[in-house]
């Protein structure tokens, strides 16, 4: 029987996020076997997705007052609150293991592990809800995401054992004066927790055992408890300062200084489009939101290709990009081109 590695880390956000990138690289380059981890963020932290503007998503001042740390994930998706009641999990496999699947197919393949884990915990009605959530009777119990780089694939998510909804609504950019009982009740109807489903909150050890059993069930492998190897520790030492830097956490994807700003709800998630224009030309474009794009630098590439492009050429330029570069999960390139053009017209009053 093949042997995979199992990790359990209780650590600070910079360590856990840096190791997400390091282990993706390590498994992709065959420096380590496929790996599974259950983690706990200690102290609690707010994490924004790779493509998000932290100031648009987080009430930064209040979060700091409450002693919450803030950081940016290497993966896409939306802002989340991570602490002992919301342990995270990751599964790392080499890209060759899923090379015959598109992004949607990878989700459907790897989601079998957390689904089985929820079933082992007793949440037998947990099921996958495309594009990337796990739900119970229509209520979200886990969000999941993919990060792919260095020929490695990381599939990750949360386990909502219990959840402080009022705190989340305060720190994730909803003004305090709007935190009404009605708002809290509305959100409670859209999510659920393991405690709500079972009547009690399982321990972290129960979560660990559930994931171990799930991996064996799905992949037919044996799990061996371990930790980072020497190669990974060296990589971590070279990388961790990135996840402590103001540039990575706060300045990356910053929309400050743009005049034209449009927000759209799409199948991929929430998109914010920032434009600077000169006459009928895009001087600069910034695209942020809780979507997932592959490869990770795809949005940066799109933004660079659209600089100083005439509005009339946006669609054809996006078509060229679509022929050679990546995927935005849930959104095709023509739809994005249409939204950029719409934002320009709505902001400028052009017809």
Helices and strands as residue ranges (DSSP letters): E 3-11, H 13-28, E 35-41, E 45-48, H 54-57, H 60-65, E 69-72, E 80-82, E 88-94, G 95-98, H 103-121, E 126-129, E 133-136, E 139-149, E 152-158, H 165-171, G 176-178, H 181-188, H 194-198, H 204-219, E 222-225, H 230-239, G 240-244, H 246-246, I 247-251, E 260-266, E 269-278, E 281-289, E 293-294, H 298-306, E 309-310, G 311-313, H 314-324, E 327-328, H 333-348
